[in-house]
Amino acid sequence: MKKLLSLVLVCLLAIPALAGAETFESAAAGFGGEVKVTLTVEDGKIVDAAIVADGETPAIGGAALETLAAQLIEAGSAEIDGVAGATVTSDAVKAAAAAALAQANGEAAAEAVLADGVYNAEAYGFEMAVSNKLTVTIEGGKIASIAYGEGCGDTPPMLDTVEKSLFPRIIEAQSVGVDVASGATVTSNAVKKAVEDCLAQALAAAGCDASAIAQFKTMPEKKGGSEEITTQVLVIGMGGSGTYTALRAQECGAQVLAIDKQARYGGTTALTSEIESINPPRIKELYNNGEDFCDADAMYQAWLDYVDGDAKVELIDLFFENCGPALDWLALDHGAQFDMKPQAGFTEVDVYKVKFQWLPNFDERNPMAPTYGYNKAEIATYFDRLVNDFTALGGQYMLETEAYDLITEDGKIVGAKAKNLVTGTEYTIKADAVVIATGGFLGNPEMTEKYLSNDYFPMKGTWKIYGTYGNDGKMLQAAIDDGAATYNMGMPPEVHLSGTTDFLPAHEYGYPINVIEGTLDFNTGLECRWTVADLPLIMGVSADSLAVAPTGKRFTSETGIAMLDPWIAGPTYYSIWSTEQLNGIVESGVKTDVIGPAVGFLGHRGSIPSGIALPEAFEVMDHAIERGYVHKADTIEELAGMIGVDAAALAATVADYNGYCETGVDAEFGKPAELLTKIGEGPYYAIEMASYSYNTCAGLDVNENMQVLDVNGNVMEGLFCVGSDSAGVLFTEKKPYVTFGGANNGWALTSAYVGGQVIAEMLNGK
């Protein structure tokens, strides 16, 4: 609110000067799309600014727009600081503002000549510990080729997606101002930055002014236009559930068109570890001598007990009956590879062996970790095979094509409207059946605020995502607007871990990144790396810390905050520390044995070794304060005010916790005495922590045919829903989704297997 008032005040003060001013507009490529800046300029200075950037992530780049506009007005020029944590958006605003200001001042563009040669550069993408390397070849003064160098940090599916989609765009346009590869945004922006660096080298080699780089950052004009397409079945979304549905319906005799807003298929499913299946009949014959892997009756009863009567029993029945044949179909008929010795889960109640892990899941270089996450390149090939099977049967698909509304006629769903994100072409797609398979709505803060429930836990708000922010629920909302009913839509998202709301990239702040000899990163397969820049993250997930919800009260034993329990507090919580504790870290370092698994997934993915003195600790915390995700105050009450927490509640929590530390007895949550560390003398620190989620778990109400039901319980003719968009029928809003391993992926497969066949049979009169 203070920022808004400041912006309004600056604008009001500028009003008398606007009479003789002129307006100029320019655009630049931002994090997720075009960033358009409109400037009002008088006497060569910016006196008003407006920014439109619909493609930026709402909680990051989108949230920075107001501040960036205020900075432009205050500076009167494009020379602004930008917003920490929203670097790409900030750079786009600066570039667009500079171009608009150049128009206003009548400045001619600098000569732009690229010297032929081979140029190398690197930039950090999603993986902060290892950069992505690029080689750009200039021939005849033009970009001739782009190639990756050795040892890129980002995952192979993302690198591959960018290579196939973004590289050709840059070469065709001779510009890095092209659209990112949707669904691989962070990797795309790293590549664009590295290519820009190479172009700058080529300009310098030709003796050109550095400002000439602007000519290689222009945004190509979209061709636009419109087109009408007719198909029998339209599947919206090509993640796991959408790809499975499209293939199943096509092989059962329907004509299918599948579309996805991303530049790749497989979605979140291709980035996960396992699928739940209960005693798949053909697999158990081949790999378990015909014996059941688990007691399905006991698991069924455990599931019913867990959901407290809130789930739809007929859909649980459907899942139990079909999840086995579905995995048989996927693995034995279409070649997806799994470890055929299913595992139980990782909690005390998860005794049922239903978790089939994608292969490969073992690395002889890492014998202490029999499973690993760096098998995503192989999983991507399984989806290649599925899509090849689909197209061989006559199926069609379009990527980077986003559906945004349903088409209704006489109360029936008859298609959808969509747009190609690269060309701007608008599509009217008519279909006899439309399947929503878009992966939930966690990437849409407006929907998570509206639909998630606070009845049992504080779920409303903006959530951090371990995966794609592209799952924005547009088609769920379109269905709801047309009368679709929801089912358990307010339940907790699928949270697996926690971490800081932001991070300190070590390469930006000059902190060394150290290799941990003899260990392999769970996600990349490269040697693990650690940096002191991850200290706030490590402090925030440590079991010997004090964690409080936005209410100022503890919400669980801190032994569970790194994994399983962070969601109880909602989207965010705070880790409270004292200067006295931080002095201890300076002298003796951190305790590795009390750090949760989140460190292996977030930040630089390596834990700071135990017992190493960290003299930079206070400097790191100061940098995190500058970045905005750590707060410091002289008193607990003042700290509470800074983070918007009730001062009396936080003070009481700290006092009670310190009492537990003195007695060695945690009267609230029973945390072991050896993990009770007193909050000592101030000043005090609050580290902003977040629950990182894969996706939402619920959406529309469906029947056993995967048909969407309206608010009166009637079938919405022509509309179907599978995967996460309908998984709430299996669960309850009172608890997180069941922890039996791979449940969401199991439903994605099973609902698609059943739904695809049902749709084809309905349409073909079988």
matplotlib code that plots the C-alpha trace (Angstrom):
import matplotlib.pyplot as plt

x = [0.0, 2.9, 4.4, 1.0, 0.5, 4.0, 3.4, 0.1, 1.8, 4.6, 2.0, -0.1, 3.0, 3.8, 0.4, 1.1, 4.1, 2.2, 0.5, 3.6, 4.6, 4.5, 3.8, 6.1, 5.8, 8.2, 8.3, 10.9, 10.9, 10.4, 10.4, 7.3, 6.3, 6.1, 6.7, 5.2, 6.3, 4.5, 6.3, 5.2, 8.3, 8.9, 12.2, 13.9, 12.8, 10.2, 7.4, 4.9, 5.1, 2.8, 3.8, 1.8, 3.2, 0.5, 3.0, 5.1, 4.7, 2.1, 3.9, 7.4, 7.6, 4.0, 4.4, 7.4, 5.7, 4.3, 7.7, 9.5, 7.1, 7.7, 11.5, 11.2, 9.2, 11.5, 14.7, 13.3, 15.2, 15.7, 18.6, 16.9, 17.9, 15.2, 13.7, 15.8, 14.4, 12.7, 15.8, 14.5, 11.4, 13.5, 15.9, 12.9, 11.5, 14.8, 15.3, 11.8, 12.0, 15.4, 14.0, 11.0, 13.2, 15.4, 12.4, 11.5, 14.9, 15.2, 18.3, 19.6, 20.3, 24.0, 25.6, 25.2, 27.8, 28.6, 32.1, 32.2, 33.5, 32.6, 31.7, 31.1, 29.1, 27.3, 24.3, 22.5, 19.1, 17.0, 20.1, 21.9, 25.0, 25.9, 25.6, 24.3, 27.0, 26.3, 28.3, 27.1, 28.5, 28.4, 28.7, 28.2, 27.4, 24.4, 23.7, 24.3, 24.0, 23.5, 24.7, 25.1, 28.5, 29.5, 28.2, 25.0, 23.2, 19.5, 17.6, 17.8, 14.1, 14.2, 17.5, 16.0, 12.8, 14.7, 17.0, 14.1, 11.9, 13.9, 17.2, 15.4, 13.4, 16.4, 18.2, 15.1, 14.5, 18.2, 17.0, 16.9, 13.6, 11.6, 9.2, 10.6, 9.8, 6.7, 7.1, 10.9, 10.9, 13.9, 16.1, 15.0, 15.9, 19.3, 19.9, 18.8, 21.1, 24.1, 23.3, 23.0, 26.5, 27.9, 26.3, 27.9, 31.2, 30.7, 29.7, 32.8, 35.0, 33.5, 34.2, 30.6, 29.2, 27.7, 24.3, 24.0, 22.9, 19.4, 19.0, 19.2, 16.6, 13.6, 10.4, 9.2, 5.7, 3.2, 1.4, -1.9, -4.9, -7.6, -8.4, -11.3, -10.5, -12.9, -12.1, -13.9, -12.1, -10.2, -7.8, -6.6, -3.3, -0.5, 0.9, 0.6, -3.2, -3.7, -1.2, -2.6, -6.2, -5.3, -3.5, -6.2, -9.1, -7.2, -6.5, -10.1, -11.3, -11.8, -10.1, -8.2, -6.5, -4.4, -3.0, -0.7, 0.4, 3.9, 6.6, 6.8, 4.5, 4.7, 4.0, 4.6, 4.3, 7.5, 9.3, 8.1, 9.4, 6.7, 3.1, 0.7, -0.8, -2.4, -1.4, -1.4, -2.5, -0.1, 2.9, 2.4, 2.2, 5.4, 7.4, 5.9, 4.9, 1.3, 1.3, -0.2, 2.3, 0.2, -3.1, -5.5, -8.4, -6.5, -5.4, -8.9, -10.2, -7.3, -8.2, -11.8, -10.9, -8.5, -11.0, -13.7, -16.6, -15.8, -14.6, -16.8, -16.7, -17.7, -14.6, -12.3, -13.8, -13.0, -9.5, -8.8, -10.3, -8.5, -5.2, -3.6, -4.8, -3.8, -0.2, -0.1, -1.3, 1.3, 4.2, 3.6, 1.7, 3.4, 6.9, 7.1, 9.8, 9.3, 11.0, 8.7, 9.4, 7.0, 8.0, 6.0, 5.8, 7.9, 5.6, 4.6, 1.2, 2.4, 3.1, 1.4, 3.7, 2.1, 4.8, 6.2, 9.2, 10.3, 13.4, 16.3, 16.3, 19.7, 23.2, 26.2, 28.2, 25.8, 25.3, 24.1, 21.0, 19.3, 16.8, 17.5, 15.8, 18.1, 16.2, 14.2, 15.9, 14.8, 11.3, 11.1, 11.8, 8.9, 6.6, 8.2, 7.2, 3.6, 3.2, 4.7, 2.2, -0.5, 0.4, 1.0, -2.7, -3.6, -3.7, -2.7, -1.3, -0.2, 2.2, 2.5, -1.2, -3.2, -6.9, -8.6, -12.4, -15.1, -17.6, -21.2, -24.2, -27.6, -26.2, -23.6, -19.8, -18.9, -15.3, -12.8, -11.1, -7.3, -4.3, -0.8, 1.5, 4.2, 2.4, -0.7, -3.0, -6.5, -8.2, -11.8, -11.7, -15.0, -15.2, -17.8, -15.9, -13.6, -11.3, -9.8, -6.4, -4.5, -2.8, -4.5, -4.6, -1.7, 0.0, -3.0, -2.9, -6.5, -7.8, -5.8, -7.1, -10.7, -11.0, -8.6, -10.2, -9.4, -12.0, -9.5, -6.1, -5.0, -4.8, -5.7, -3.0, -0.1, 1.9, 5.4, 5.7, 8.2, 7.4, 5.6, 3.8, 2.0, -0.8, -3.0, -6.5, -7.9, -10.0, -11.1, -12.4, -14.0, -15.9, -17.0, -18.2, -20.3, -21.9, -19.5, -19.4, -16.3, -15.4, -13.1, -11.5, -10.4, -8.2, -4.4, -2.1, 0.4, 3.2, 6.4, 9.0, 9.7, 12.3, 13.0, 10.7, 13.8, 17.5, 20.9, 22.5, 26.0, 27.4, 25.7, 27.0, 30.5, 30.2, 32.2, 30.4, 32.2, 32.1, 31.3, 33.6, 32.1, 28.4, 25.9, 23.1, 19.7, 18.4, 21.3, 23.6, 26.5, 28.7, 26.9, 27.8, 27.4, 27.7, 27.3, 24.7, 22.2, 22.6, 19.1, 17.5, 19.4, 18.5, 14.9, 14.5, 16.6, 14.9, 16.6, 15.0, 11.8, 9.1, 5.9, 2.9, 1.6, -0.4, 2.9, 2.3, 4.1, 2.2, 4.1, 7.3, 10.2, 11.3, 8.6, 9.0, 11.4, 9.1, 5.5, 4.3, 5.0, 1.6, -0.1, 1.0, -0.4, 1.6, 4.2, 5.8, 8.7, 11.9, 12.9, 16.6, 18.6, 22.0, 23.2, 22.4, 24.0, 27.2, 27.2, 27.0, 29.8, 32.0, 30.9, 28.8, 25.5, 24.4, 24.0, 22.2, 19.2, 18.7, 15.8, 15.7, 14.6, 18.2, 18.6, 15.8, 16.2, 18.9, 22.2, 21.1, 24.0, 24.1, 26.8, 29.1, 28.6, 30.8, 32.6, 33.0, 31.0, 32.4, 30.3, 27.0, 26.1, 27.0, 24.8, 21.9, 22.4, 22.3, 19.1, 17.6, 18.4, 16.7, 13.6, 13.2, 14.9, 14.0, 15.9, 14.7, 16.0, 13.1, 10.7, 7.8, 9.4, 10.2, 6.6, 5.5, 7.9, 6.4, 2.8, 2.5, 0.7, 3.4, 1.9, 1.4, 5.0, 6.5, 4.5, 5.6, 9.3, 8.9, 7.2, 9.7, 12.6, 11.0, 10.8, 14.5, 15.3, 13.3, 14.1, 10.4, 8.4, 4.9, 3.3, 4.7, 7.1, 10.3, 13.3, 15.3, 18.5, 16.8, 15.5, 17.8, 17.0, 16.3, 18.9, 19.9, 18.9, 18.8, 16.4, 15.8, 12.8, 13.4, 10.5, 9.8, 7.3, 5.6, 6.7, 4.0, 3.8, 0.2, -3.3, -5.1, -8.7, -11.0, -14.1, -16.7, -16.9, -18.7, -17.4, -17.2, -15.0, -17.9, -18.0, -21.1, -22.9, -23.9, -27.2, -25.5, -26.3, -23.8, -22.4, -22.8, -19.5, -17.2, -14.8, -12.0, -9.0, -5.9, -5.3, -8.1, -10.6, -8.6, -10.6, -13.2, -10.7, -9.9, -11.1, -10.6, -9.8, -6.4, -3.7, -4.0, -3.3, 0.4, 0.3, 3.2, 2.4, -1.4, -1.8, 0.1, -1.9, -5.1, -3.7, -3.1, -6.2, -8.7, -7.1, -7.2, -10.8, -11.9, -10.2, -11.9, -15.3, -15.1, -14.3, -17.0, -19.6, -18.8, -18.7, -21.9, -20.2]
y = [0.0, 2.4, 1.7, 2.3, 5.6, 6.7, 5.9, 7.8, 10.8, 10.9, 10.7, 13.5, 15.7, 15.1, 16.1, 19.9, 19.0, 16.7, 19.3, 19.7, 16.1, 13.3, 9.6, 6.9, 3.1, 0.2, -3.5, -6.0, -9.7, -10.4, -13.6, -15.1, -12.8, -9.2, -6.4, -3.2, 0.2, 3.4, 6.6, 10.1, 12.2, 15.9, 17.7, 14.3, 13.1, 10.4, 12.0, 9.1, 5.4, 2.5, -1.1, -4.1, -7.6, -10.3, -13.1, -12.5, -14.7, -12.9, -13.5, -12.4, -10.3, -9.3, -8.1, -6.0, -3.9, -1.2, -0.7, -0.6, 2.0, 4.1, 3.8, 5.0, 8.1, 8.8, 8.4, 10.3, 7.9, 4.2, 4.0, 2.2, -0.4, -2.9, -5.4, -8.1, -11.6, -10.3, -9.7, -10.7, -8.6, -5.6, -5.9, -6.0, -2.9, -1.1, -2.1, -1.1, 2.2, 3.0, 2.3, 4.5, 7.2, 7.0, 7.5, 10.6, 12.1, 11.2, 9.1, 7.1, 3.4, 2.5, 0.6, -3.1, -5.4, -8.9, -10.2, -13.7, -16.3, -18.8, -17.2, -18.9, -17.7, -19.2, -18.3, -19.8, -21.3, -23.3, -25.0, -22.3, -24.3, -25.2, -22.9, -23.6, -23.3, -21.9, -21.6, -19.2, -19.3, -16.1, -16.5, -13.7, -11.3, -13.4, -16.0, -19.3, -21.8, -22.2, -25.2, -26.3, -26.8, -29.6, -29.9, -27.8, -27.6, -27.7, -31.0, -32.7, -32.3, -28.6, -28.2, -30.4, -28.4, -25.1, -26.5, -27.7, -24.6, -21.6, -22.0, -22.0, -18.9, -16.9, -17.9, -17.1, -13.7, -12.9, -11.7, -12.8, -10.9, -14.0, -15.8, -18.3, -22.0, -22.2, -24.6, -24.2, -20.5, -20.3, -22.4, -20.3, -17.0, -18.4, -19.4, -15.9, -14.3, -16.4, -15.8, -12.0, -12.2, -13.9, -11.3, -8.5, -10.2, -10.3, -6.6, -5.7, -7.7, -5.7, -2.4, -1.5, 0.4, -1.7, 0.0, -1.8, -4.9, -3.4, -4.2, -7.9, -7.7, -6.7, -8.7, -10.2, -9.3, -12.1, -13.2, -13.5, -14.5, -17.0, -20.6, -23.1, -26.7, -29.7, -32.9, -35.6, -35.3, -32.3, -33.0, -29.8, -30.5, -33.0, -33.7, -37.3, -37.5, -35.6, -37.7, -40.9, -39.9, -38.8, -42.1, -44.3, -42.6, -42.7, -46.4, -47.1, -45.6, -41.8, -39.0, -36.9, -33.5, -32.7, -29.3, -27.9, -24.4, -25.7, -26.4, -30.0, -32.8, -34.9, -31.9, -32.4, -36.2, -36.4, -34.7, -37.0, -40.3, -42.9, -43.9, -45.7, -49.0, -51.7, -55.3, -54.8, -58.2, -58.8, -57.3, -59.4, -62.5, -61.6, -60.3, -61.7, -65.3, -64.1, -63.1, -59.8, -57.1, -55.8, -56.4, -54.4, -54.9, -53.5, -50.6, -49.9, -49.8, -47.5, -45.2, -45.1, -44.4, -41.6, -39.6, -39.6, -40.3, -37.1, -38.9, -40.4, -44.1, -45.1, -43.3, -44.9, -48.2, -47.3, -46.4, -49.6, -51.7, -50.0, -48.7, -52.1, -52.7, -49.1, -49.6, -52.9, -50.9, -48.1, -50.3, -53.5, -52.1, -48.8, -49.3, -47.0, -48.4, -49.0, -50.9, -53.9, -54.3, -51.7, -49.9, -48.8, -45.1, -43.2, -42.8, -45.3, -46.0, -46.4, -50.1, -50.9, -51.7, -49.7, -47.2, -48.1, -46.0, -44.8, -46.5, -46.1, -45.6, -46.8, -45.5, -47.6, -44.4, -43.7, -47.0, -45.2, -43.9, -46.7, -44.3, -41.0, -38.2, -37.6, -40.0, -37.3, -37.7, -41.3, -40.5, -38.0, -40.8, -42.7, -39.8, -39.5, -43.2, -42.5, -39.5, -41.5, -44.3, -41.6, -40.0, -43.4, -44.1, -40.7, -38.5, -34.9, -32.4, -28.8, -27.4, -23.8, -23.6, -22.4, -23.0, -20.2, -20.7, -23.3, -23.1, -23.9, -24.4, -25.2, -26.1, -28.5, -28.1, -28.2, -27.1, -24.5, -21.3, -21.4, -19.3, -20.1, -18.4, -17.9, -16.9, -15.3, -17.3, -17.7, -21.1, -22.1, -25.8, -27.7, -31.1, -33.7, -34.2, -31.9, -33.2, -30.9, -32.2, -29.1, -30.0, -27.9, -24.2, -23.7, -21.2, -18.8, -16.7, -15.4, -19.0, -20.3, -17.3, -17.9, -21.7, -23.1, -23.5, -22.1, -24.2, -26.7, -25.2, -21.8, -22.8, -19.5, -17.4, -17.5, -20.7, -21.5, -24.3, -27.0, -27.5, -25.3, -22.1, -22.7, -24.7, -21.7, -23.2, -21.2, -24.1, -25.1, -21.6, -21.6, -24.8, -23.4, -20.3, -22.6, -24.2, -27.0, -28.3, -28.7, -31.4, -30.9, -28.1, -26.4, -29.2, -28.7, -28.7, -31.5, -30.3, -32.3, -29.9, -26.3, -23.7, -19.9, -17.7, -16.5, -17.5, -15.8, -17.0, -17.5, -16.4, -13.0, -12.3, -13.7, -16.6, -19.7, -22.8, -25.9, -29.4, -32.1, -35.0, -38.4, -37.3, -37.0, -34.6, -36.4, -34.3, -33.8, -36.7, -34.2, -33.9, -32.1, -28.5, -26.3, -22.6, -20.4, -18.4, -21.2, -20.5, -18.9, -22.0, -24.3, -22.4, -22.4, -26.1, -27.1, -29.3, -27.3, -24.1, -22.3, -22.2, -20.1, -19.7, -16.2, -16.4, -16.1, -19.6, -22.9, -25.3, -28.6, -30.0, -28.5, -32.0, -32.0, -28.6, -29.6, -32.2, -33.5, -30.8, -27.3, -27.1, -27.0, -23.3, -22.6, -21.0, -19.4, -19.7, -18.0, -19.3, -17.2, -16.8, -14.7, -13.0, -15.2, -18.3, -16.7, -16.1, -19.8, -20.5, -18.1, -20.0, -23.6, -23.8, -25.7, -29.1, -31.2, -34.0, -31.8, -30.5, -31.9, -33.1, -29.8, -28.8, -31.5, -29.9, -26.2, -23.5, -24.9, -28.4, -29.2, -29.0, -26.9, -29.4, -29.8, -28.0, -25.6, -22.1, -19.6, -16.1, -14.8, -15.7, -12.1, -10.9, -13.6, -12.6, -8.9, -9.8, -11.8, -8.8, -6.6, -9.2, -9.0, -12.5, -12.1, -9.5, -8.1, -6.2, -5.3, -6.9, -9.8, -7.4, -5.1, -8.2, -9.3, -5.9, -6.2, -9.6, -8.8, -11.2, -10.5, -9.2, -10.6, -14.0, -14.2, -13.0, -15.6, -18.3, -17.4, -17.3, -20.7, -22.2, -21.0, -22.5, -25.9, -25.5, -25.0, -28.0, -30.2, -31.0, -29.7, -29.6, -28.8, -31.1, -33.4, -32.4, -34.2, -32.4, -32.4, -30.4, -27.7, -24.7, -21.5, -18.2, -16.1, -12.4, -10.2, -8.5, -11.1, -12.5, -13.9, -15.9, -16.1, -19.8, -21.3, -24.6, -25.8, -27.7, -29.8, -28.9, -28.7, -32.0, -31.2, -29.4, -30.5, -33.1, -36.1, -39.4, -42.9, -41.9, -38.9, -36.7, -33.3, -32.7, -29.4, -27.8, -29.7, -33.1, -33.4, -34.4, -31.5, -33.0, -33.0, -32.2, -34.6, -34.1, -36.3, -36.1, -33.5, -31.4, -34.0, -35.9, -34.3, -37.0, -39.4, -37.2, -34.9, -31.2, -32.0, -33.5, -33.5, -36.0, -39.6, -40.3, -43.8, -43.4, -41.8, -41.3, -38.3, -39.9, -43.1, -41.1, -39.3, -42.6, -44.4, -41.6, -41.2, -45.0, -45.2, -41.8, -42.3, -45.6, -44.3, -41.3, -43.3, -45.8, -43.1, -41.2, -44.4, -45.9, -48.9]
z = [0.0, 0.8, -2.6, -4.3, -2.4, -3.3, -7.0, -6.9, -5.2, -7.8, -10.6, -9.1, -8.7, -12.3, -13.6, -14.1, -16.2, -18.5, -20.6, -22.9, -22.7, -25.3, -25.0, -26.4, -26.3, -26.6, -25.7, -24.7, -24.0, -20.3, -18.3, -19.9, -22.7, -23.9, -21.4, -22.8, -21.4, -22.1, -21.1, -20.9, -21.6, -21.2, -21.8, -22.3, -18.9, -17.9, -16.0, -16.1, -16.8, -17.3, -17.7, -19.0, -18.7, -18.7, -19.3, -16.1, -13.1, -11.0, -7.7, -9.0, -12.1, -12.0, -8.4, -9.4, -12.1, -9.7, -8.1, -11.5, -12.8, -9.7, -10.2, -13.8, -12.7, -9.7, -11.8, -14.8, -17.0, -17.8, -15.4, -12.5, -9.9, -10.8, -8.3, -6.7, -7.5, -10.7, -12.7, -16.2, -15.8, -14.5, -17.5, -19.9, -18.4, -18.6, -22.2, -23.3, -21.4, -22.9, -26.4, -25.8, -24.4, -27.4, -29.6, -27.6, -27.9, -31.6, -31.1, -34.1, -33.5, -33.2, -36.1, -35.5, -37.2, -36.0, -36.6, -37.8, -35.4, -32.7, -29.3, -25.9, -22.9, -19.9, -17.8, -14.9, -15.3, -12.9, -11.5, -9.5, -8.8, -12.4, -15.4, -18.9, -21.5, -25.0, -28.3, -31.0, -34.4, -36.5, -40.3, -42.8, -40.0, -38.9, -36.2, -38.0, -35.2, -31.5, -29.5, -25.9, -24.4, -22.1, -18.5, -18.6, -15.2, -16.2, -16.7, -20.1, -20.9, -20.4, -22.4, -25.1, -25.2, -25.5, -28.2, -30.3, -29.9, -28.9, -30.9, -34.3, -33.3, -32.4, -35.6, -37.8, -36.1, -35.6, -32.2, -28.6, -28.2, -29.3, -27.1, -24.6, -25.0, -22.9, -20.0, -20.0, -19.1, -16.8, -19.1, -22.0, -20.3, -19.4, -23.0, -24.2, -21.8, -22.9, -26.6, -25.9, -24.3, -27.4, -29.6, -27.5, -28.0, -31.8, -31.8, -29.8, -32.2, -35.1, -33.2, -32.6, -29.7, -27.0, -27.3, -30.7, -28.9, -28.7, -32.4, -31.5, -28.8, -30.9, -30.7, -34.0, -35.0, -34.6, -37.8, -36.0, -38.0, -37.2, -38.1, -37.5, -36.7, -36.4, -34.6, -32.8, -29.5, -28.2, -25.3, -23.6, -21.9, -22.8, -19.4, -18.2, -18.0, -21.3, -23.3, -21.9, -22.7, -26.2, -27.0, -25.3, -27.1, -30.5, -30.2, -29.2, -32.5, -31.9, -33.9, -31.4, -31.4, -28.3, -27.5, -24.8, -23.9, -23.2, -25.8, -24.6, -23.7, -20.5, -18.1, -14.4, -14.7, -16.8, -13.9, -11.1, -9.7, -9.5, -10.4, -8.0, -9.2, -7.1, -8.1, -11.9, -13.1, -16.1, -14.4, -11.3, -13.5, -15.2, -12.3, -9.0, -9.8, -10.0, -6.4, -5.2, -4.3, -1.5, 0.4, -1.7, 0.6, 3.6, 1.6, 0.3, 3.9, 5.0, 2.1, 3.1, 6.8, 5.8, 3.7, 6.5, 4.0, 2.0, -1.2, -3.8, -3.1, -6.6, -7.9, -5.3, -6.5, -10.1, -9.2, -7.4, -10.2, -13.1, -11.8, -12.3, -15.9, -16.6, -15.7, -17.6, -20.7, -20.2, -19.5, -21.4, -24.4, -24.9, -23.5, -20.5, -18.2, -14.5, -11.7, -11.4, -7.7, -6.3, -3.1, 0.0, 0.9, 3.4, 6.3, 9.0, 7.5, 3.9, 4.1, 0.8, -2.1, -4.8, -5.8, -9.3, -10.0, -13.4, -14.7, -14.4, -10.7, -9.7, -10.3, -9.5, -8.9, -6.0, -4.1, -0.9, -2.8, -4.7, -6.3, -7.9, -9.8, -12.7, -15.0, -16.6, -20.0, -20.1, -19.0, -21.8, -24.3, -22.9, -23.7, -27.1, -27.6, -26.4, -28.7, -31.6, -31.0, -30.9, -34.2, -35.9, -35.3, -36.9, -33.8, -34.1, -31.6, -31.3, -28.7, -27.5, -28.1, -25.1, -24.7, -22.8, -23.1, -23.9, -26.7, -25.9, -28.1, -26.8, -23.4, -24.8, -24.8, -28.5, -28.5, -27.2, -28.2, -28.2, -29.3, -30.5, -28.1, -30.7, -33.8, -32.2, -34.4, -32.9, -33.2, -32.9, -32.3, -32.7, -31.1, -30.0, -26.8, -24.9, -22.2, -19.6, -18.5, -17.6, -14.3, -11.7, -10.8, -8.4, -10.7, -10.5, -7.3, -7.8, -8.0, -5.0, -3.0, -4.2, -4.2, -1.6, 1.8, 5.2, 6.9, 8.2, 7.5, 6.2, 2.5, 0.7, -0.7, -3.3, -3.3, -4.3, -6.9, -7.4, -11.0, -13.6, -12.9, -16.2, -14.5, -14.1, -14.1, -17.0, -18.3, -14.9, -14.4, -17.9, -16.9, -13.6, -15.4, -17.6, -14.5, -13.7, -10.1, -8.1, -5.6, -2.6, -4.6, -1.4, -0.2, 0.5, -2.5, -3.0, -0.8, -0.5, 0.9, 2.0, 1.4, 1.5, -0.6, -2.5, -2.8, -3.1, -6.3, -5.3, -8.6, -8.3, -4.9, -5.3, -2.9, -3.9, -5.0, -3.5, -4.9, -2.3, -3.5, -3.8, -3.7, -6.5, -6.8, -6.7, -9.5, -11.9, -11.3, -11.1, -8.0, -5.2, -4.5, -1.5, -0.8, 2.2, 0.1, 1.0, 4.8, 5.2, 3.4, 5.7, 8.8, 7.8, 7.3, 10.3, 12.9, 15.8, 14.6, 15.7, 13.0, 13.3, 11.1, 10.1, 13.3, 15.3, 16.7, 16.2, 13.9, 14.1, 15.4, 13.5, 12.6, 10.0, 8.4, 5.7, 4.4, 5.0, 7.5, 6.1, 4.4, 7.9, 8.2, 4.7, 1.8, 4.1, 7.6, 9.4, 10.9, 13.9, 14.9, 17.2, 16.9, 19.6, 17.5, 14.4, 16.4, 17.1, 13.4, 12.7, 15.2, 14.7, 11.6, 11.1, 12.1, 9.0, 10.8, 11.6, 8.1, 6.0, 2.5, 1.0, 0.7, -2.0, -4.1, -3.7, -3.7, -4.9, -3.8, -1.5, 2.3, 4.0, 5.7, 9.4, 11.9, 9.4, 10.8, 8.6, 9.2, 6.3, 8.1, 9.0, 5.5, 3.9, 6.1, 5.2, 1.5, 2.1, 3.9, 0.9, -1.3, 0.9, 2.3, 5.6, 8.2, 11.2, 14.3, 17.7, 19.5, 18.9, 19.0, 16.3, 14.2, 14.4, 13.1, 10.1, 9.0, 9.8, 12.7, 16.0, 18.4, 21.6, 20.0, 18.6, 21.9, 23.8, 21.4, 21.8, 25.6, 25.7, 23.3, 25.4, 28.4, 26.6, 25.8, 29.4, 30.7, 27.7, 27.2, 24.2, 25.7, 22.4, 19.8, 21.6, 19.7, 21.1, 23.8, 21.7, 19.0, 21.4, 20.9, 22.8, 21.0, 22.7, 22.7, 19.8, 17.4, 15.9, 12.4, 10.6, 7.5, 5.1, 4.3, 1.8, 1.3, -2.2, -3.9, -7.1, -7.9, -6.6, -6.1, -6.8, -9.3, -11.1, -10.1, -12.4, -12.6, -13.4, -17.1, -16.3, -17.4, -15.7, -13.6, -13.2, -9.9, -10.0, -10.4, -14.1, -16.8, -18.8, -22.3, -24.2, -21.3, -19.6, -17.0, -16.0, -13.8, -11.1, -12.5, -11.1, -8.4, -5.5, -5.9, -4.2, -1.2, 1.6, 2.3, 5.9, 5.1, 2.5, -0.3, 0.7, 1.0, -0.6, -3.1, -6.4, -5.8, -8.1, -10.9, -10.4, -10.8, -13.9, -15.6, -14.4, -15.1, -18.6, -19.3, -18.4, -19.8, -23.2, -23.8, -22.6, -24.8, -27.9, -27.2, -26.6, -29.8, -31.9, -30.5, -28.9]

ax = plt.figure().add_subplot(projection="3d")
ax.plot(x, y, z, "-o")
ax.set_aspect("equal")
plt.show()
